[in-house]
Structures are given as C-alpha cells and as structure tokens.
C-alpha cells in the first residue's frame, strides 16, 4: 500500500472518481433512453415501435451504471450514503417507481392485447417522466446542499424540468443516429426545440453553483484559477454553437454525420459534469462531509477495489459489446 502513498488519501479519491464516472456514464446512456421514452407522445403508433426498437437492446444494461454508482456510495462512503438518501428519500422512491414502471410497460406493451397497447405506451412515457423529473429534482437539491427550504425546492423543481428537457434532447440526438426517413426528420425537429432547454438547464446550474458557498465561488472566480477554468465555458459554448449549426443542416444525403449531434451532446454533458465535480470536490455531501471523512476504512476499500478491478471491466465489456452488436439503424420491432 505504501507504493501508492497514503491509502487514506488515494483510496477515497479513487472510489470518488469511479463513482463519478459511473454517474456520468449513467446520465449519458440512460439519459438517452429516458429521453426516447419522453418523446413517445410526439410520435404515431408505428413510430413508437421504432422508438422502442432503438433502445431495446440497451436500456436495461444502461441502468447497471446507476446500480454501480449507488453501490459504490454505499460501500465506499457509508456515512454519505445515509445522509444523501435520507435527505432525498422521496425523490429516490419516485425514481424507482418510474424505473419499475418503464421496465414493466416495456414488456407488457409488446405482449398485452392490442387494445391495451396505448395504455402501456402511456405508462412507458409516465415512467420515463417520473424518473427524469426525480433525477433533476435530486440534482437541484444536491446543488443547494440537501436542505429542504422553499427557495431550494423551487430551484430543484426548475432543474427537474430542465434535466427532463435535456434528456429529451439527447434522446432525439440518439434517434437522429438510429433512425432514418420521416422519423429522423422528426427527431431533428425535436432536437432543435430541446437544445435551448438543455442550454438553460446548464446555465441555471452553472450560475447557481458558485453562489451556494464562498468556497465554490472562490474556486471558479479567484485568481489565477479563473483563467485556468476558462476552457470549460468556452468549449461548452462552442459545442452548443456546433449543435445549433449542425441541426440546421440535418438530415444530410447518405445519412452522413448522423452521429455527430449525439457525440457532441455526450461531450457537453461530460464538460458540465466535470465542472460540477470540480465545484464540489472534496465534498461528497456539500459543505458537510468530504470524501475522506465519509470513506470506509482503507483495509475495506482495498478489498473492494480488488473486486472492482474484476467487475468494472466486465460491465464495460458487455456494454461495449451490446452497442457493437446492435450498431446501425434500428430495425423493425419484432417479438416472434
């Protein structure tokens, strides 16, 4: 252990990085399939089948990353796990109900009698909406320090709306890549509308976060870090400009560059997440518990790390394999 320095420092940092990576991958991957569910009411019956087909091979594997992130929080930072989930018990419960409803309706819409299909399509949308809104609400409350005051709740409601719009945008970007014809044209139209909701959401979080505490304000606006961090907003603005420009030119002949909006959106989400991680580090509970104070004993973390070295590559492997096998355009949805 001495080869790596002080284990009370590098082990908590390592697990915080793994948890952050898991959350980021979840937000991007499950974000697009939640977004596809949110777009269900805007499509006709045949298009709904195409929407479901575009996420069918991926949606359950995407949720693995949420399980991994919560598992790391529980075993690596048990004190923080208790504080965070106690403060967010209600939205977590709503999210779980939404995810369950999505899973049930995903199967039932294909197996129930035809006259019930509309009901299960609606349930799929409702579950997607519940999961998206609750995650946005939890994000807002976390940014505000997990304290339930009226201004904080109102801000959390605002972030819930913006994150839901952001998910619908990345869902539309996914559909641009996975569909063609009229549905692809509709997806471009949906993405054009959702882009500005995504921008407003990122702006709201970015402006609010530095004012939560003087510490975070100084991390962003003190000198010389103000200059070092300038690439974050500059690159984000460049990506937004690129998305706006690109969406005005899609779809293109031969389906060229259909993946670019999704790739650019992933980069934008990653930059935003990186900015949040920088803002709150080293705290895992804002302004209350650092990752070092909340971490399990180094001996326990080392044992868990050994297990993680086997589990994480397996998750990465089957995730990559599923995306490779089911690459290309979404085919007709069939269950025979």
C-alpha positions in Angstrom: 0.0 0.0 0.0 2.9 2.3 0.7 3.9 2.1 -3.0 0.9 4.3 -3.8 1.3 6.8 -0.9 -1.2 7.4 1.9 -4.1 4.9 1.4 -6.4 7.3 3.4 -6.0 9.7 0.5 -5.7 7.8 -2.7 -8.3 5.1 -1.9 -11.2 7.6 -1.2 -10.1 9.6 -4.2 -10.1 6.5 -6.4 -13.6 5.5 -5.4 -14.9 9.0 -5.7 -13.6 9.0 -9.3 -15.2 5.6 -10.0 -18.5 6.8 -8.6 -18.3 10.0 -10.6 -17.5 8.0 -13.8 -20.4 5.7 -13.2 -22.8 8.6 -12.7 -21.6 10.3 -15.8 -22.0 7.1 -17.9 -25.4 6.6 -16.5 -26.6 10.1 -17.2 -25.5 9.9 -20.8 -26.6 6.3 -21.6 -29.8 6.0 -19.6 -30.4 9.7 -20.3 -30.9 9.0 -24.0 -33.2 6.0 -23.4 -35.2 8.0 -20.9 -35.3 10.8 -23.4 -36.7 8.4 -26.1 -39.5 7.5 -23.6 -40.3 11.2 -23.1 -40.7 11.6 -26.9 -43.3 8.8 -27.2 -46.4 11.2 -27.2 -44.9 13.1 -30.2 -44.9 10.0 -32.4 -47.5 7.9 -34.1 -48.2 4.2 -33.3 -45.7 2.8 -35.9 -43.1 5.3 -34.9 -43.5 4.3 -31.2 -42.4 0.8 -32.1 -39.3 2.3 -33.9 -38.6 4.4 -30.8 -38.7 1.3 -28.5 -36.7 -0.7 -31.0 -33.9 1.9 -30.9 -33.3 1.4 -27.2 -34.5 -2.2 -26.8 -31.0 -3.8 -26.7 -29.5 -1.2 -24.4 -31.9 0.3 -21.8 -31.6 -2.4 -19.1 -27.8 -2.5 -19.4 -27.6 1.3 -19.2 -29.3 1.1 -15.7 -26.4 -1.1 -14.5 -24.4 2.1 -14.1 -26.9 3.6 -11.6 -26.7 0.4 -9.6 -22.9 0.6 -9.6 -22.8 4.2 -8.6 -25.2 3.7 -5.7 -23.3 0.5 -4.7 -20.0 2.4 -4.6 -21.7 5.2 -2.5 -22.9 2.6 0.0 -19.8 0.5 0.5 -17.1 3.2 0.0 -18.9 6.2 1.6 -21.5 4.8 4.0 -21.8 7.9 6.1 -22.6 10.0 3.0 -24.9 7.3 1.7 -27.1 7.7 4.8 -27.1 11.5 4.7 -27.9 11.7 1.0 -30.6 9.1 0.7 -32.2 10.3 3.9 -32.5 13.8 2.5 -33.6 12.6 -0.9 -35.8 9.6 0.2 -39.0 10.9 -1.5 -37.5 11.6 -5.0 -35.5 8.4 -4.9 -38.7 6.5 -4.2 -40.4 8.3 -7.2 -37.4 7.5 -9.4 -37.5 3.8 -8.5 -41.3 3.6 -9.2 -40.7 5.3 -12.5 -37.9 2.9 -13.5 -40.1 -0.1 -12.5 -43.0 1.2 -14.5 -40.7 1.6 -17.5 -39.5 -1.9 -17.3 -43.0 -3.4 -16.9 -44.5 -1.4 -19.6 -41.6 -2.1 -22.0 -42.5 -5.8 -21.8 -46.3 -5.5 -21.5 -46.7 -3.2 -24.4 -45.5 -6.0 -26.7 -47.4 -8.9 -25.0 -50.7 -7.3 -23.9 -53.7 -7.3 -26.3 -53.6 -4.7 -29.0 -56.3 -2.6 -27.4 -54.2 -2.2 -24.3 -51.1 -1.1 -26.1 -51.9 2.6 -25.9 -52.2 2.3 -22.1 -48.7 0.7 -21.8 -47.3 3.3 -24.2 -48.6 5.9 -21.8 -47.1 4.0 -18.9 -43.8 3.9 -20.6 -43.9 7.7 -21.0 -45.1 8.2 -17.5 -42.3 6.1 -16.0 -39.7 8.0 -18.1 -41.1 11.3 -16.9 -41.1 10.2 -13.3 -37.5 9.0 -13.5 -36.3 12.1 -15.3 -38.1 14.6 -13.1 -37.0 12.9 -9.9 -33.3 12.8 -11.0 -33.5 16.5 -11.9 -35.0 17.3 -8.6 -32.3 15.4 -6.7 -29.7 17.2 -8.7 -31.1 20.6 -7.7 -31.4 19.6 -4.1 -27.8 18.3 -4.1 -26.5 21.6 -5.6 -28.4 23.5 -2.9 -26.9 21.5 -0.1 -29.7 18.9 0.5 -31.6 21.3 2.7 -35.4 21.5 2.3 -36.3 25.2 2.1 -38.8 26.7 -0.2 -36.2 28.5 -2.4 -34.2 25.3 -2.7 -37.2 23.2 -3.6 -38.3 25.7 -6.2 -34.8 25.6 -7.7 -34.9 21.8 -7.6 -38.2 21.9 -9.5 -36.6 24.1 -12.1 -33.7 21.7 -12.5 -36.1 18.8 -12.7 -37.8 20.5 -15.7 -34.5 21.4 -17.4 -32.9 17.9 -16.9 -36.1 16.3 -18.4 -35.8 18.6 -21.4 -32.1 17.7 -21.6 -32.9 14.0 -21.6 -35.4 14.5 -24.3 -32.7 16.3 -26.3 -30.1 13.6 -26.0 -32.9 11.1 -26.8 -33.7 13.0 -30.0 -30.0 13.1 -30.8 -29.9 9.3 -30.4 -32.9 8.9 -32.7 -31.2 11.0 -35.4 -28.4 8.5 -35.4 -30.5 5.3 -35.1 -33.4 6.1 -37.5 -34.0 7.4 -41.0 -36.7 8.8 -43.2 -39.5 10.8 -41.7 -38.8 9.7 -38.1 -35.3 11.0 -38.4 -36.6 14.3 -39.7 -38.9 14.5 -36.7 -36.0 13.7 -34.4 -34.1 16.7 -35.9 -37.1 18.9 -35.2 -37.4 17.6 -31.6 -33.7 18.2 -31.0 -33.9 21.8 -32.3 -36.6 22.6 -29.7 -34.9 20.7 -26.9 -31.5 22.3 -27.4 -32.5 25.5 -25.7 -34.0 23.8 -22.7 -30.7 22.0 -22.3 -28.7 25.2 -22.5 -31.0 26.9 -20.0 -30.5 24.0 -17.6 -26.7 24.0 -17.9 -26.8 27.8 -17.4 -29.0 27.6 -14.3 -26.8 25.0 -12.6 -23.6 26.8 -13.6 -24.8 30.2 -12.3 -26.3 28.8 -9.1 -23.5 26.5 -8.0 -20.8 29.2 -7.3 -23.3 31.1 -5.1 -24.1 28.1 -2.9 -20.9 28.7 -0.9 -18.0 31.1 -0.8 -15.6 28.2 -1.2 -17.1 27.2 -4.6 -17.2 30.9 -5.7 -13.5 31.2 -5.0 -12.7 28.0 -6.8 -14.2 29.4 -10.0 -13.7 33.2 -9.8 -10.5 33.5 -7.8 -7.1 34.2 -9.5 -5.4 32.6 -11.3 -7.9 29.7 -11.5 -10.4 31.9 -13.4 -8.0 31.8 -16.4 -7.3 28.1 -16.0 -11.0 27.2 -16.0 -11.9 29.4 -18.9 -11.8 26.5 -21.3 -14.9 24.9 -19.6 -17.4 27.7 -20.6 -15.7 28.3 -23.9 -15.8 24.7 -25.0 -19.4 24.4 -23.8 -20.4 27.4 -25.8 -18.6 26.0 -28.8 -20.4 22.7 -28.5 -23.8 24.5 -28.2 -23.0 26.5 -31.3 -21.9 23.4 -33.2 -25.1 21.6 -32.3 -27.3 24.6 -33.4 -25.3 24.7 -36.7 -25.4 21.0 -37.3 -29.1 20.5 -36.6 -29.9 23.1 -39.1 -28.2 21.0 -41.8 -29.6 17.6 -40.9 -30.6 15.1 -42.2 -27.9 15.0 -44.9 -27.7 13.0 -48.1 -26.5 9.5 -47.4 -27.1 9.9 -43.7 -23.7 11.4 -43.3 -22.6 12.6 -39.8 -25.9 11.5 -38.2 -23.9 10.5 -35.1 -22.3 13.9 -34.6 -25.2 15.5 -32.6 -25.2 12.6 -30.1 -21.4 12.7 -29.8 -21.4 16.4 -29.3 -24.1 16.1 -26.7 -22.1 13.5 -24.8 -19.1 15.9 -24.8 -21.4 18.7 -23.5 -22.8 16.5 -20.7 -19.2 15.5 -19.8 -18.0 19.1 -19.6 -20.9 20.0 -17.4 -20.4 17.1 -15.1 -16.7 17.8 -14.9 -17.5 21.4 -13.8 -19.8 20.2 -11.1 -17.2 17.6 -9.9 -14.6 20.4 -9.6 -17.0 22.6 -7.8 -17.9 20.2 -5.0 -14.6 18.3 -4.6 -13.6 17.2 -2.0 -17.1 17.1 -0.6 -19.4 14.2 -1.2 -22.1 15.8 0.9 -22.0 19.5 0.0 -20.2 21.6 2.7 -20.7 18.8 5.3 -18.7 15.6 4.6 -15.6 15.2 2.4 -14.8 12.0 0.6 -12.0 11.5 3.2 -14.3 11.9 6.2 -17.1 9.7 4.8 -14.8 6.9 3.4 -14.8 3.4 4.8 -11.6 2.0 6.4 -8.6 1.8 4.0 -8.5 -2.0 4.5 -12.1 -2.3 3.5 -11.6 -0.1 0.5 -8.6 -2.0 -0.7 -10.6 -5.3 -0.7 -13.5 -3.6 -2.5 -11.0 -2.2 -5.1 -9.8 -5.7 -5.9 -13.3 -6.8 -6.6 -14.0 -3.6 -8.6 -11.0 -4.5 -10.9 -12.9 -7.6 -12.0 -16.5 -6.1 -12.0 -15.9 -2.9 -13.8 -14.1 -4.3 -16.9 -17.0 -6.9 -17.2 -19.6 -4.1 -17.2 -17.6 -2.0 -19.7 -17.1 -5.1 -21.8 -20.7 -6.2 -22.2 -21.9 -2.6 -22.6 -19.4 -2.1 -25.4 -20.4 -5.5 -26.9 -24.1 -4.7 -26.9 -23.5 -1.4 -28.7 -21.2 -3.1 -31.2 -23.6 -5.9 -32.0 -26.6 -3.6 -32.4 -24.9 -0.8 -34.2 -26.6 0.7 -37.2 -30.1 1.8 -37.7 -32.9 0.4 -35.5 -34.7 -2.4 -37.3 -38.4 -3.3 -37.3 -39.6 -4.3 -33.8 -40.5 -8.0 -33.8 -41.1 -10.5 -31.0 -41.7 -13.6 -33.0 
